Amino acid sequence: MMLRAAMTRRLGQPCVHVPSARLGLYLALRHWTRPGDRILIAPTNCETVVFTALAAGLEPVMAPISIRDGNIDLARVDYRGIACVVTTHLYGQPDRIVELEAACRERGIVLVDDAAHALGVQVAERPLGTFGDVGVLSLAKHGRAMSGGLLTSTDTVRLAEAARTRDTLLRPGTWHGHLSALLRPMAREAIARAGLTGPVWQAMTALGLARWEGHRLAACEPELRAALATPLGDENARLSVLDRWLRVDQAAWRTRQTAALRRYQLTRVRTAERERGRRIAGVERLRATPWAADGVKEGLALPLLRVPLLVRQRDDVVRALERRGVVPGFVYDPPLSDYLALIRPGPAHAHTRWWTRHVLPVDPLHAERVEALLTELGVHPAPALHDVLA
């Protein structure tokens, strides 16, 4: 209750707690759309977004993206036949959300404001996650909480219905799992404070406990298609057979959480608030580098989750950084429509491929170190799009 009350005050509207943002997104789609609806999603998103849409019985449609920030390019969106739009706010960079909200309202399209990357970011003095019909936020990605999320809406009737559905879908968990969920982020925080993240990662790599397997989960598309044949009416059974795709990086994505873990999540929200100034300073530093994406250079610096840099030979750069103890993460490559054959490419697909092939997301809290390493490695900015297409 403490966490929900605190976040309700912060957001300025009602919210309910969920163990993960992806369960929150599922509940949003389940209660604000209908099976078979066509849903517009950026192909630069995490694969769990499209898996969640498929789990809800929806048809994902890929949006055109802007090479300035990797978000939806509103000028090229074709809204015909679209019932729902999911925002991107990639790495915390806001979509053109005021304009998008107006466009959806005018057309009677449901807008799901997915602010999983954007806790603490505001546009027009409103927190991201509070635009449109319903919003989703991640607690796990901020303050190194590693779990937790929120579903929020001013439609209190549907929000209450979603909370009841949540309760039917939550798994009980085990005492070992509950203890692990609490201790793992504490251990991670202790390692980070001791400056041991790099050595621990290097040790895990040397022992074979961490290895390169690509930026996305192996799609296993034939098995996915078979799992999607599970009837929508039996939600628990359907989500269970789709669990291997929905649990990416969060095995306990729909496990009931203890009051102790929720209290811990609130402390991590407060940690993120304390780090806000350092994040903004890191964004200022990184957006002045030659690798910064154009979009991040504009306007006031925001407390971004990651700063998108665009570099040549990105995968080689990632591996070089990892050898030096810096693990970038949040690389969503290839585009979702290249990743899954059942999804058709969106407009200007070459633009999307260019972005996903070159983007290097950098934690602004580590701005000084990463800038120094990229300089030391002689990393070059990504080739211009027109050179790639020539």
C-alpha positions, -999 to +999 in steps of 0.1 A: +000+000+000+029+024+008+043+019-027+010+023-045+001+054-025+035+070-031+033+063-069-003+076-071+008+109-056+038+110-080+017+102-111-013+123-101-037+095-109-047+060-097-024+031-102-021-006-093+011-025-086+022-054-109+052-077-105+065-065-140+058-039-166+051-067-191+022-080-170+010-044-167+011-041-205-007-074-209-035-062-186-037-029-204-041-046-238-065-072-223-088-045-208-085-016-233-085-036-266-102-066-282-087-098-296-079-093-333-073-056-330-044-042-350-018-026-327+009-002-338+043-009-322+078+005-329+101-022-343+129-008-321+111-022-290+121-050-267+107-083-280+086-088-249+063-060-261+054-079-293+052-112-274+028-095-250+006-082-278+005-116-294-004-132-260-034-108-258-046-120-292-036-088-311-021-082-345+012-062-342+018-036-369+052-021-372+054+017-370+078+039-390+106+051-368+126+083-367+164+079-371+167+109-347+157+089-316+144+055-326+108+064-316+077+064-338+079+088-367+044+104-365+046+121-398+047+088-416+021+068-395-008+053-414-036+051-388-060+033-411-073+001-395-053+007-363-072+002-330-044+008-305-010+025-304+017+017-279+042+044-272+080+037-272+098+064-252+130+046-262+156+048-234+135+075-218+134+098-248+098+110-251+078+102-281+060+133-296+034+123-270+012+154-269+008+152-307+003+114-306-023+117-278-043+142-299-041+121-331-053+090-313-082+108-295-093+124-328-095+089-344-109+070-315-077+049-312-067+035-278-033+049-267-013+028-243+015+050-228+043+024-223+068+044-202+088+014-190+120+033-199+108+066-187+101+067-150+106+102-138+105+119-173+079+146-178+065+163-209+043+194-206+045+190-168+029+155-170+048+123-162+052+099-190+029+070-185-001+093-178-009+101-214-036+084-234-061+058-220-038+037-198-001+037-189+025+012-179+057+019-160+086-003-150+101-001-115+126-029-124+146-008-148+151+022-125+173+024-094+184-012-100+152-025-085+151-055-108+114-061-103+080-044-101+058-023-123+027-001-124-005+001-144-022+035-143-053+051-157-080+077-148-106+051-159-110+036-124-136+011-134-113-006-160-083-002-137-102-021-110-112-048-135-075-051-145-065-055-109-089-084-105-076-100-136-041-095-123-050-114-091-063-144-111-030-145-131-005-141-103+015-172-094+021-179-057+059-184-059+080-202-033+098-190-002+131-195-020+119-174-049+106-146-027+139-145-008+159-145-040+138-117-055+147-095-024+184-105-021+194-104-058+189-066-062+206-060-029+236-080-040+237-062-073+236-029-055+264-039-032+285-050-062+279-017-080+287+004-049+320-015-045+329-009-081+330-046-089+305-048-117+332-051-143+353-078-125+322-098-117+311-098-153+346-108-165+347-136-140+312-149-151+324-147-187+355-166-179+335-193-161+311-196-190+282-183-169+277-153-193+282-156-230+272-139-262+239-153-276+227-123-296+208-092-286+174-109-286+159-141-273+160-169-298+126-166-314+118-204-319+090-193-342+075-227-350+071-233-313+058-198-308+031-203-335+020-235-319+018-218-285-003-190-299-029-216-309-038-220-272-074-206-267-076-170-255-104-180-231-080-199-208-056-171-199-035-189-173-030-218-197-022-195-226+003-174-206+019-206-193+026-220-227+039-186-238+061-182-207+094-190-224+089-159-246+073-136-219+098-143-191+129-128-209+152-115-181+123-118-156+114-153-147+091-141-120+072-117-143+038-128-130+047-141-095+030-125-065+054-103-047+058-099-009+052-067+010+090-066+018+098-066-019+074-038-026+089-018+002+123-024-013+110-013-047+099+020-032+134+026-018+148+021-053+123+046-067+138+071-042+173+060-052+164+069-088+151+103-077+184+109-059+204+100-090+183+123-112+209+151-112+238+127-120+217+113-149+211+147-164+247+156-161+257+123-179+232+131-206+247+165-211+281+150-214+272+122-238+250+144-261+280+166-267+300+137-282+303+130-319+284+097-315+252+111-300+219+106-319+204+138-332+173+136-311+191+135-278+209+167-286+177+187-287+159+206-259+166+203-222+186+173-210+163+147-194+171+119-168+173+092-195+176+055-188+202+053-216+217+077-241+216+065-277+250+068-294+253+057-330+286+040-338+303+020-366+307-017-360+284-016-329+287-053-320+325-051-320+322-021-298+299-039-274+323-068-271+352-044-265+333-026-238+323-059-221+360-070-220+366-037-201+338-043-176+311-022-192+279-040-202+257-018-224+224-038-226+191-026-240+203-033-276+172-043-296+185-057-328+174-069-353+141-050-358+111-069-346+099-076-382+133-091-391+132-111-358+098-127-364+086-138-399+050-135-388+054-097-385+055-076-417+080-047-420+068-012-415+074+018-437+110+028-445+123-004-431+159+005-441+158+033-417+148+009-389+176-015-398+201+014-398+191+025-363+191-010-347+224-019-363+243+012-350+227+022-317+248+018-286+227+027-254+249+041-227+240+045-190+245+083-183+257+074-148+287+059-165+291+087-191+327+098-183+341+062-183+323+052-215+333+084-233+369+077-224+367+041-235+351+049-268+378+075-274+406+051-265+391+024-288+390+049-317+352+043-322+338+062-352+303+076-356+278+055-376+279+061-414+252+085-425+220+068-436+222+081-472+257+066-475+244+032-464+215+033-488+236+046-518 
